[in-house]
Structure formats: C-alpha cells, structure tokens
Amino acid sequence: MLFLFVVAPLGILVHECGHLLIAILMRVRECKIHLGVGPVLYSGSRVTVRLAFFMGGTTEYSVSEDPSMRGKVALISLGGPLSNLLCYWLIQQWITSYHIESILPTYFLMFNLWLAVMNVIPVKLGQIRSDGWLFFHNLYAFLKKKER
C-alpha cells in the first residue's frame, strides 16, 4: 500500500515536473500537470490531482504545429525521464552516503529508474505515445526540416 499511495505518486510527480520544468524553460505557455484519473480532487494553475492520483500522469502543453517547434517538443519529452534519472542518482548518493537501510527510499530509487527506462522506449499504441516515441519522432522532423 505504501508503494501505491506514496512511492508511485511521488515518482510520477517527479517525472511530470521534469516535463513541466523544461516546458517553462523553453518559454512554452499553458503548461499543466495532470495526476491520476477520476473525479478532480484539486485543480490549480499548474496542477490537477484526481481521485486515483497513483494511476499515472500527463503534462499538457501547447506549442504550435510549426515544424520549428519540433525541437522544443523533443526536449520537453526528455524532461520526465531525465528528472527520474536525476532523482535516482540523488537518492542513490543519499542512501550510500548515509548508509540508509530503510526499504522506502530503495523502492523510490528503483521506481524512478524504472520510470526513466520505460519512458525512453519509443512506443506508440493508438493515441498513446511514450516520451521516447515523442522524442525520436520530433527530433527526426526537426532535423529533416533543418536539412532543407
């Protein structure tokens, strides 16, 4: 239960915040994180939390369909997995430095690594596209545009 209600939601939040941070740094307007599914529990200017907050998340941002924006979308799509890798590295340093033996940080460590790896695998299933698919698809389109 601790994994479902603490570890998974925090890992997902780290991931979505990574996308949000890169989008903000790229000066993309209208960025918002959505956590979970079901009825809305909380809705703010940058975050919406739903009843089943442990069931995943998305970061919504609006960029024009202009091919020059493809580079921005490629970088934003890497923000989530990179934030999970950074979190993994920081927690690993903390566990090692302070000889932490609690299982909770270890679960959080491994979940962040799993999120990073699984999200960089390029997969498209219907309308669902992984961060890896978005990255390679948009990078290819961006580089193809630059060749012209």
Buried (B, 14 or more C-beta within 10 A) or exposed (E): EEBEEBBBBBBBBBBBBBBBBBBBEBEBEEBBBBBBEEEEEEEEEEBBBBEEBBBBBBBBBEBEEEBEBBBBBBBBBBBBBBBBBBBBEEBBEEBEEEEBEEEEBBBBBBBBBEBBBBBBEEEEEEEEBBBBBBBBBBBEBBEEEEEE
